Amino acid sequence: MHRKMAARELSIQVDGKTIGCEPGQSVASALLAQGIYRFRTSPNDHLPRGPFCMMGACQECAILIDGSIRRACQTEVAEGMRVCLKGASA
């Protein structure tokens, strides 16, 4: 028998908009769950980029998180985290 556990929701800021996410979730999965698929624009051809491998190898999900370029698929959400997608071209 399974018991539904009360989920504690966290909130993060994505380009100034607050979104809810679950503890333990990666930034990439939190954004994808909100329907956000375009994380950045490639610096050379200016095409949209987003997560591909979800294990940190491809670095397609590299975005600004709390002022540093980090891989969204390898970064766990934290309360009040600030994510910047606008202008991110890591």
N, C-alpha and C positions, 0 to 999 in steps of 0.2 A: 504494500500500500504506500502510495506516495503522498507526502504532505506538501502543500504549496508553501514555500517560505516567503516571508515578507521581504520584498526587494527594496533595498535602500538605493534610492536614485541619487546620482551625482549630477551636477550641472557644470558645463563648460561653455566658454564663449567662443563662437566661431564667427569671425569677422563682425564682432559686436552683437551677434544674435545668440541668445542662450538656448542650448539644447540639453536635453536630459540623456543620461547614459547610465549603464550599470557598472558597479565596482568590478574591477578585473578585466573590463573590456579594453581593447586597444583603441587608440584614437581612430585608426582606419575603420574598424568595425562600427564604431559609434557614428562616424560620418556616413558610411554606407547604409546603415540602418535608417538614417534620416533622408536617404535619397540623394546624398551628395556624392557624385562619382568623379567629378573633375576637381582634383586637388591642387593642381598647379598647371603652368604652361611651360613647355620645354623652351630652354633659352635659345636654341638654334633655329628650329622651324616653327616655334610659337604654337604648337599643337597641344591640345589638352592631354594631361597625364593624370593617372590615378593608380591605385594599387594593382599589382599584377600577380606577384608571387605570394604575398602575405606572410613571408618569412624573412624579410630583410635583405635578400640577395640582390634584387633588381634595382632597388632604391628609387623606383618610380613614385613612391609615396612620400618622398622627402619634402617636408613643408616646415614653416615656421611654427614652432610650439614653444610658448613662453620665451620668445625672443631668440631662440636657437634653431638652426636647421636640424631636424630630426626625422627619422623614419616613423611615419604614423603607425605602421603595422607592428612596430617593436616598442611603442611607447604606450604605457598604460594610462588611462584617464585618471585625473586627479581633480578634486573639487576646486573650481575657480580657474582651471587651466585656460590659457588664452591661445587660440589657434588662429593663424592668419593664412588664408588661402589667396587673398588678393595680392598679386605681385610676387607670389612665391615662385621662384624659378631656380630651384636648387640644382 
